[in-house]
Amino acid sequence: MMKNANLTLTGPDLASLLCSRVCHDIISPVGAINNGLELLEEGGADVEAMELIKASATNASARLKFARLAFGASGSVGASIDTGEAEKAAKDFAGAEKKTEVIWTGPRAIVAKNRVKLLLNLFLIAYGAIPRGGQIAVALEDPENAAHFTLTATGKMMRVPPKLVELLTGTVEEAIDAHSIQPYYTVLLAEEAGMEIDVVSTGEAIVFTAKMAA
């Protein structure tokens, strides 16, 4: 498998940009919790404030648990992860915003953590490809050996992620920043896992695949 020439970030730069990405995802629901608490202090409608706090806390918790698997160490070097954990994290992540249905098929298995992290990062990319919501169908084939992951995203205003395409085709136009670090990390994970990524738009869906490199 040929090394992707776009993967040039140093370890410290990669870490700092990933941290920025995670913080960006968590700031919104945590800020909403703070707003709910302020409503309570000001004597606002208790029911509305508590609903806001509850929904925001659920959202923040789902995002943190997802980030732990998708970006965190998830155990020691060489550790494996249960794909059942990945399924729950993905469904909880989507369920917090209640705009995207997740359908997950394939065998449950304990597999190398980089494969699971790759799968979850591909899920994030698929999730972002349908900003108005819709459906993501995740299919796992032989995850323990000749792994093949397929994620099919359908919804309104579908958009193939341009930065992912740039990274895969070798035509990166701008420097990697906190907004583009996630697809960069996905491509890096694929290389580390010995897998290849492809993305195809059919007009009716955007299909993301990751399979073992020849």
Buried (B, 14 or more C-beta within 10 A) or exposed (E): EEEBEBBEBEEEEBEBBBEBBBEEBBEEBBEBBEBBEEBBEEEBEEEEBEEBBEBBBBBBEBBBBBBBBBBBEBEEEEEBBBBEBBBBBBBBBBBBBEBBBBEBEBEBBBBBBBBBBBBBBBBBBBBBBBBEBBBBBBBBBBBBEEBBBBBBBBBEEBEBBEBBBBBBEEEBEEEBEBEBBBBBBBBBBBBBBEBBBEBEBEEEBBBBBBBBEE
